[in-house]
């Protein structure tokens, strides 16, 4: 099915158009209902990106959609079939070893403008809410001193905090002390305004371009904390790291 634009946002006495557009692939026409949507964009150590891209690569994720926006960098790339692909954020469905199906969003880019980041985040959160996504997990890295290995859970609402504490997780009130910028911050903080449950999971990293150690620490945390079986080992994230470096 071809791409479609989101519905206009109603503003003060006028309509504001969200410039985000979705193209659907492999027969999909909307996001599937799922317990989890894993969200990540390039960032410090590319920690979340290593985890999500490894999931897609390891478990033969199925591409179902691409989010397009005019403020993404004007950089078309060749896909695995040698076809030119516009700058986008890709959405896959992934079947875990437990047979549980999850949705993932990852990209090599994010919009270059604050308005673009706001619009794409709003578009994604509305689509997630409409699809019945139970919780969006935003995965990211936090620059820290060597030897720092904490994984922080940050929530955008009291309800999200209570849900995390109910399953035994400690919600950070201090980290990241400088806040969160970019798409990661927008998706995390805007989620309650769309009625979408969300949690941000942030692993401390020394900030190398691709930190496989921090990514594997995050995998272990996700498996233990959310009773997931991501089916990833160190070799998986190392293989993905080599692709990112290339």
N, C-alpha and C positions, 0 to 999 in steps of 0.2 A: 504494500500500500504506500502511496506517496506521502510526503511530509504534510504536516498540518500546523497551523499556528495556534497558540493558546488563546483563550478568550480574553477580551480586553478587561483591564482592571478599572474599577470605578474609582475615580478620585473626587476631589472637591469641585463639584459642578462640571466635571468633564471626564472623559475616558482617556486612560493612558494605555497605550498598546505595549504589550510585552513582546519584544522582538525575537524571542526564542522560538525555534521551530524544531519539530521532531520528525525524523524519517524512520519508518518502520521496516524491519527486515525479517526474512525467513518466516513469513506468514503472520507475524505479530501485528496487532492493531492497538494494543494498550499494554501497560505494565501488568504482569500477572500478580494475583494475590500471593503474598508470601509472608512468612514470619519475619524475614530480615531483608533489608537492602543495605549492602556494604558500599559506602561512598568514600572515594579518595581522589585527590588530585595531587600533582607534583608538589613536593614540599621538603622540609628539612629531613635529610637522610632518605627521602622517598620511602619511608617506613610503611605507611599504609598502602602505597602503590605497589610495593614489593609483595605484600600479602595478597592484595586483590588480583594483581596480574598473575601471580603464581596460582591462585585458585582457578582462574580462567584457563591458563595453560595446562595445568595438571589434569583438570577434570573436563577438558574439551567443552568449555563454555560456549553457549549458543548466542550469537549476536542477535538481539531483537530490536535495537534502536540506536540512533545517533542523535544527540542533541546539538543543534547548530545555533550559532549566534554571531552577528556581525562584528562583535568586539573580540572574538577569538583571534589569535595571531594569524595573519594571512600566509599560512604555511601548509600547502597540500603535501601529503606524503603517500608513498606507495604501500599498499596493503600486502598481505601474504600472497595474493594472486597477481601482484604486479600492477594493480589498478590504482589510479590516483584517487585519494580520499581527502575530502575537505577537512579542515580543522574541526574537531568535534569532541564530545564526551560520549563514550560508548557504553551501552547498557547490555549486559549479558545475563542469561540465566545459567546457573551452575547447579548440577546435582552432586551433592556431597556423598562420601562413602556410606553414610547412614540412610541414603536415598532421599534425604531432605533437599528440597529445591530452594535456592536463595537467588536473589537478584543482586547484581554488582554494577557499580558505575565507576569507571576509571577513564583517564585521559592523559595525553602528553601535554595538554594545555589547559588553561583556564582563561576566561575573559580578562582583557587587559585593563578594563575600566571598572570602577566601583558600581556604576549603573548596570553594566553587563553581568557582573557577579551577582548582584541583587536579582536581576531578572531571571537568570538561569536557576539560581537557588529557589526562587519563588515557583518557577515552572516545575522543577523537579518535585518540590514538596507537595504541590497541588496534585500532581500526577500520582505521587505515592499515596496520598490520602484517598484519592478517588479509587485507587486499585486495592485498597485494604492492606497496605503494608503495615505489619504490626509494629515494627520499630526500625528506624534508620540508624545504623551504626556508622558514625563518621570516624575514620581511622587516620591518625596523623602522628608526626614526630615532634619532639620538643628538644631543642638544643640544650645540652647539659654538659657538665664536666666529665672527663674520662672516669669510668668506674660507677657512674650513676646509672642505675638500671630499673628505676621505678616505672610503673605503668599507671597513669592517672585516668580516673573516670570523671568526666565533667558533664553536667546536665544543664539544660536550658530552662527547666521548670521544676517547681516543687513536686509535681506529679511524677516527673521522670526520676527525680532524686529518690523519692519514696519507693518507686519500682525497683531501682537498683539496690537500695538498702534492704529491700525485702528479700532479695536473693543473696544477701551477704556481702555486697560490695561497698567499699568506702568511697563516698563521693567527695572529690577534692573541692575545698573551698579556697585554696591558695594557688593552685597551679592550673594553667599557666598564668603567672602573675602579670605578665604584660598583655594578656588577652590573646585572641586568635584572629588573624587577618585572612583576607581572601575568601575563596569559596568555602573553605572549611569553616571559617567563622560565620559566614552568612547562612549556610545550610543548618549548622548547629543552632544558632541563636534564633533564626526565623521559624524553626519548626513549630513551636507552640502557637504561633499566630495562624497556622494552618490546621491546628488540631492534630498534628502529626507527632507521635511519640519518637523521641530521638535521644541518643547518647553519644558523646564524643569520647573515644578511647585514644589516649596519647602516650606513646612510649618515648622515654628519654633516649637521646641519641647523641653521639659525638659530632654528628652533622656531616659525615662523609657523604659523597653524592648518592651512594646506595649502601645503606647500613643493613647488611643481612643479619647480623647478630641481634639488632633491635627488632627486626622484622620477625625473627623466630621467637623472640621473647613475647612479642605481641600475639603470635599464633598460639603459644602456650597459654597466655592469659585468656584469649577468647575461648579456647577449648574448655578451660577449667571454669571460667566464670559464667559462661552462657550455655554450658553443656553441649557444645558443638563438637563435631568431628570433622575438622577441615581437611584432614588427610594430607597435610603438608609437613615435609621434613626439611632440614637444612639444605639438602641438595636441590630441592625445588626452588627455594628463594635464591640460591646462588646462581642457578641457571637463568632465572628471571633477571637477576642483577647484571649478568653478562649481556643480556639483550638490551637492558636500559643503557648500559655504558656504550654499547655499539650505536 
